[in-house]
Amino acid sequence: MEKGYIQVYTGNGKGKTTAALGLALRAAGAGLQVYIAQFLKQGCYSELDALKRFSDVITIEQFGTGRYIRGEPEPADVEAAKRCMAAIKGAVTSGKYDVVIMDEAGVAEHFKLIKARDVLEVIEMKPDTVELVITGRGVSEAVMARADLITEMKPIKHYYEDGVLARPGIES
């Protein structure tokens, strides 16, 4: 890729990770190498099964501990986020990947698993040829100030409000 930009998908609406995965799929179709690091997720999600079909061009790693964080994170959560940041830095500087996705980085920052300066450090070390995608609610103003593209997902109406839980293949 000649020029890689910094994209942010944030907001309280549904679709941030889905948008990033769509971009990953498009990049894979163009023959680009993609690395996806998921800060908080751990376990089986339908997209993991689908992405296995593209394992020659898409690498995805989960760093979550598998529990929902309420209040202060556990030391294991902080350690997992550190491992995630190290993997992202390695991917960004490896020369192997054209697109690097930091999934749920905004939420990781909100829960104090990482700091805005950690994300800004990745932005600083990003080669010009790497596209960097940052997702999650609550992406900091400092990170958004560095972004080239920002999309805010805004909820208007959601069937979750009527008690519909995550459905396999649609939300999970």
N, C-alpha and C positions, 0 to 999 in steps of 0.2 A: 504494500500500500504506500502510495506516495506521501499522503498526509493523513495522520490519525488525529481525531478530535476527542474531546472530553464530553461525554453525554451523561446527563442526570435524569433519572426517572424517579420522581418523588410525589408526595401528596398522600391524602388519606383514602383515595379511591383504589379500587381493584385494578390490577393489570401491570404493575411495575416490573415484577419478575417476568411475567408473560411477554411484555414488550421486549425485554432484554433477551429472552429465549428466542423470540421471533427474529431479532437481529442476528443472534448466533446461527440460527438456521439459514438465514439469507447469506451470511458470511460463508458458512460451510458450503452452500451451493455455488458460491463463487470461488471455491478452492482455498479460502483463507483458513488459517489455524486459529482456533478459539480456545481460551481458557476461562472457565467459570469457577469462581470460589464463592461458596455459600457460607456466610458467617454463622447463621443461626440454625439452619436446617440440618436435620439428621434423620435418616429413615427413608422409607419408600414413598416416592412421589412419581406420578405417571410420567413426568417429563424425563426422569432418569432412565426409565425403560426405553423411551423413544430415542433419547440421545445416545444410548448404547449402539444404535444403528449407525451412528456417525462418529464412532470412537477413533477413527483415523484422522478426523479433523477437529473434533470437539472433545476437550478434556474437562470433566466436571468433578470437583471435590467438595465434600461437605465437611464443615468444621464445627457444627453445632454439637451441643452435648445431649440433645434429645429431650430437653426439659424446657418448659415455658419459664421465662425469667419474670419474676415479680419483685419489685423493689431492688435491692442491691444484688448484683450478680455474685455467684459463687466463685471461688478461686479457679475452679475447673473451667468455668465459662471464660474468664479472663485469659487463662492459658490457651484455650482453644482459639480465641480471637488473635492472640499473639502468633500462633502457628499459622492462622489464616493470613495474617499480614505478611509473614515471612514468605509464604507460598506465593502470594500476589507479587511481592517485590521480585522474587525469583522469576516468575512468569513474565513480568513486564520487562525485565532486563535480559532475559535469556536469548532473545533473538529468534525464538521458536514461534511465538504467537503474534498474530496480527491484531487480534481483538482480545481484550482482557475485561471480564465482567466481575465487579465486586458486588455480589448480590446481598442485599440487606445491610450494606455498610452504614446507611443512615440510621437504621434501628440499632446496630451495634454501637454507634456513637451515642445515641440516645441513652442506652443502658450503661454507658461508660465502660464498654469493653474496649473501645478504641477512642482516640481523640481526633479532632479535626486535623490537627497537625500530622497525624499518621497518614491520613488520606492525602493531604497536601504534599507530603514527602513522596508518595507514589506518583502524584502528578508531576512533581519536579524531576523524578528519575525516568519518567516515561519517554522513550525515544519518539521522535516526530512521526515515525511510521506505525505506531501502535495506537489503535482506537481503544479508549478507556471508557467503560460504562459503569456508572455508580447507581445503585438502586436503593430504595428504602424510604420509609416515612422519615421526616425530620432531618434530611441532609442539611448540614450547617450552611449558614450564609457564606462563610469563608470558602467552603468547597464550591458552592454554587457560583461565587464570584469568578472562579477559575474555569467554569464550564463554558463550552462553546454552544451547547444545546441543553435546554432544560425543558422537560415536560412534566407538568403537574397533573396527576390523576386526581380528579375531583368527584366525590360521590354525589350523585343526584338521586338515584333510587337503587336499592339492592334488595334482593329477595332474602338475604340474611336477616333483614329487619322483620321478616315474617316467620323466622325460625328455621329457614332452610340452612342446613349445615353444608360444609365442604363436600362436593361430590367428586368421586373419582373421574379423572379425565377432564374435568372442568376447572375445579379449584384445587384439586390435590392429585 
